[in-house]
Amino acid sequence: MQIEKLEGIEEKFRELEKKLGETAYPSNLANKTMGMMLQSISSFDLVVTRFRANRKRLHNMALEDTDWWRAHPDAKSRKAHPDEAYIHSAIRVDVESLFMYGLILVQKTLPLIKLYLPEKPKDDKFTKLKKFYHWMSAGNSLPPLAEELYKKLGYTPKWLYAVLRFYRNEFIEHLDTPYQQGMGFSIHGNSFDLSSYKWDYSDEDTKKIFAFKKKLVKRGVILPQEIRARHYVQLMFNRIVDVPEDLLEEALELIEDIGCDSPQPEQLIAMVQSYMSFLLDFMIENFNKSDFANYPKHQK
């Protein structure tokens, strides 16, 4: 099977790699960081390939099933396809993997961003996406190159920070403190999403949701009319980039508590692609302004 690669990402990575090869950055930190990032890109590519292949197989099985019923209008039942159970399970794992490997890939870019900026913050903001995002979006004065990067990336870091936490390693590794009550898998037509809903939902939760809705409305965030209180949480998650920064953590806590459906996998793939494309373009265009420019190869 040929691996489907994120469009243009490897080419941009190689262009940046060539520029880095012309520097003598100390301790080989840049090369180590680039190697880790390339591995993460390859892993994400593989998960994307597997997800799309299994999705196509499921689609073909559905077409075969439709054709069979048309050819046998009087039939009462039909045996399930021998691969059906496997493919459904494989797609669930693929979708979960997109979230986990997407987070790994984004976080593997952070050490390179740290090396890239000539003026680094005193505290380490590059160990987790959460720390990096809050540093970039806090409204404080950023170093000039970091400010340019923040503008270049636009809303993608906010979306990825909010969405990639939907299925995190913490859900698996720390069962004593689950952020959500469980994970499920749903299919409807070409829709594939993970679901996570609070099982002991109560009137107190409804009050909590509408109390937060009032805060958003006061700040001018008007969402489509919800069908029920729980539906409002889904609408808010779908428009998470519109939530004001000072209310974002409260919104995410509500989402994790009440639960909702994840974005579609193809949307997640597209956002990871955009983030990587914007980031690599920025690094290539601004290479001479970076910390690497201080270490030309001829320097001893």
N, C-alpha and C positions, 0 to 999 in steps of 0.2 A: 504494500500500500504506500502510495506517495504521500509524504507529509505535507499538509497545507500550512503554509507559513503566513504570518501576519504580513500584509502587503507593504513592501518597501522597508520593513524594519531591519532585516539583516543587512541590506545594502547600506543603510544609514549607519548601522553599528560598525560595519567594516570601514566606512569613511572616517568615523571618529577614531577607530582603532589605529588607522594609519597615522592620524595626527598625533595620537599618544605615543606611537612608536618613534616619533621624532623628538621626544622629550626624554629627560633623564630624571624623572620624578623619584625622590628617595625611597628606599626600602621596597621598591617595586609594588607599592600599594595600588597604583592605578591598574597595573596588569592583573593583579589578583582580583580587584573589584570587577574589571571588565570580564574576566573569566567566569566569575560567579553569575554575572548578569546574562552572559551568553548561554550558560547552562539553563537559567530560568526561562529565557526566551524559547529555547528548544523544548523544554518541558511543557510550556504553555501551548506551543505549536502542536505538540503531540496530543494533548488533551482536546484541543479544538478539532483536530483531524478525526480523532476517535468519536467525539460527540456527533460530528456531522455525518460520519459514516454510519453510525448506529441509527441516527435520525432518518437517514435515507432508506436504510433497511426496513425500518418500521413503516415508513411511508409506502414502500413497495408492497409490504405485507398487507397493508390496508387496502391498496388497489386490488391485489389478488383476491382478498376477501370479498370485496364489492363485486368483482367479476364473477366469483363463484356463486354468490347468492342470486345474481341475475340469471345465471345459467341453471340454477336449481330453485325456482320460485316456490316449489312445494316442500322443500326440505324443512325439517323442524330444528335441526342442529347441525353443527359442523365441528370437526375436531380442530382444536387449537393448533396453530403452527408450532412445530417442535422448537423453534428458536424464540418464540414469543416471550416466554418468561425470562430468558437470558437477556434479551434486548431491552426489555423494560427495566430490569435491574441495572444493566450496563449504562443506560442513559441516566438513571438516577445518580450513579457513581460519577459519571462524566460531568454532570451539572455541578455536583458537590465539588469535584476536582477543579472546575473552572474558577470557583470562588477561592479555593485554597491556593491554587497555583497562581491565580491572578494577584492575590495578596502577596505571595512570595516574590513574584516578579517585580511588583511595584516597590516593595521594601528593599529588594536587592539594588534598585537604582539609587537609594538614599546615600549609601557610602560614597558613591561616585559623585553625587551632587555635593556632598561635604568636601571632598577633595577638590572639587571644581571651583568652589567659592574662595577667592583670596581672603575675604574677611569672614571669619567663622564666628558664630555665637559662642559665648563662654560655656553655656551648658550644651550637652549633647542632644541635639534635636533630630538626629539622623538614625536612631536605633529602631524606631517604629513609625508607621505612617501617621498614627494619631499625634505623636509629638511633632513631627514635621509639619503636618497640616495646621495644627494650632499655632505653631511659630509663624508660618507663612501668612495666616489669615487673621492674626491677632490685632492688626491695625497699627502695630508699632512700626517704627522706622527700620526698614530692612536695608542691608548693604545693597549698593547699586545693582550688582549683578543678580542678587536674589530678588530684587524688586522687578527686574526685567523678566526673570524666570516666572515669577508669580503671575505677571500679566500675560505671558506667553501661554501658560497652562490653562488659564481661564477657570471655568467651573469644574474641569475634569477631576482635580484632586479632591474637591468637596464631594462629588458624586461617588468616586471610588472609595473614599474614606467611609462614607455613610453606607454604601452598598456591600463592600467586601466584608464588612463585619457581620453581614447577615448569616454567613456560615463560616465560623472561624474555628481554629484549632481548639480554642477555649471550650467550645461546646463538647468536644471529644475528650480533652485532657483533664478538665476540671469538672467532673460530674457533680461535685458537692455544691458548685455555684453555677448552675445553668442559667444562661441569660434568657433562654426561651424554653418552652415546655416540651419541645420535640420537633423533629423534622419529618416531613412527609414528602410525597411525590405525586404530582397530578399531571394528567395529560388531557388536553382537549384539542382535537384537531392537530394543528401544528404548534400548539402551545405547550411548552415544557417549563415548569417552574417548581421550585421548592416551596413548601408551605410550612408555617410554624405558628400555631394558634394556641393561645392560653386555654387550657381545658376547663378551668374553674372560673370562667368569666362571670362577673356579677354586676349589680346596679352601681356599685362603687366605681367600677371600671368605666361605666358609661359616663358618670359624673366627671371622672378624671379626664376623659377624652374631650368632652364638651367644654370643660374649663380651659383646656389647652387650645381648643378651637377659638375661644374668645380672645386669647392672647394673640393668635395669628391674625384674626380679623382686625383687631385694633392696630396691628402693624401693616395692614393693607394686603395681607396674603389671603386671597379669596380663592377657594378651591371649588370644583364642581359640587353640586348638591349630593350629599351622601345618601345612600339607601338606608343605612343604619349607622350606629356609632362606630362599630368595628370597620365599616367601609370607609369612614373618614380617615382612619389610620392608614389604610391602603392608599387612599388618594394623596395623603401627605407624603408617604414614602415615594410614590410615583413622581412627586414634585419636590423632592427633598432639597434641591438646589435653591428653591425659592424661600426656604426657611431662613430667617435672619440668623446671623452667626451667634448672637447671644442666646438664642433659643434652640440652637441645633442639638446640643447635648441632651436637653430635656425632651426634644422630639425623638431622638434616637432611643432614649430610655423607655419612652412610651411605646415605640415600635417594638423594642425587644421584649417588653412586658406583655403587650396585647397580642402581638404577632400579626403577620400578613403574608402575602405571596412575594417571592423574589422577582426581580426583573427577569425578562426573557434572556436566556443565555447569549443569543446573538447580540443583544444590546450590551451585555457585559463585555463580550469579545470586542465590539466596536469601541467601547470606551477605553479599554486597555490599549487597543491599537492607537487611538487618538493620543493618549497620554504618552506612550512610547515615541510616537512620531513627533509630537510637539517638543518633547524633552531632547531627543537626539538632534532635531533641527536647531534648537537653541544652542546646544553644546557645540555643534559644528560652526554655527554662525559667530559665536562669541568665544571661540577657542583662544584667540589672542588676548582676550581680557581676563582669562581665567588664571588660576594659580599655576597651571601647567606651563604658561608662557614664561614663568620665572626660572624654568629648568630646561633650557635648550640642551640638546644632546652633547654638544661639544664642551659643555661646562663640566669641570672636574670637581 
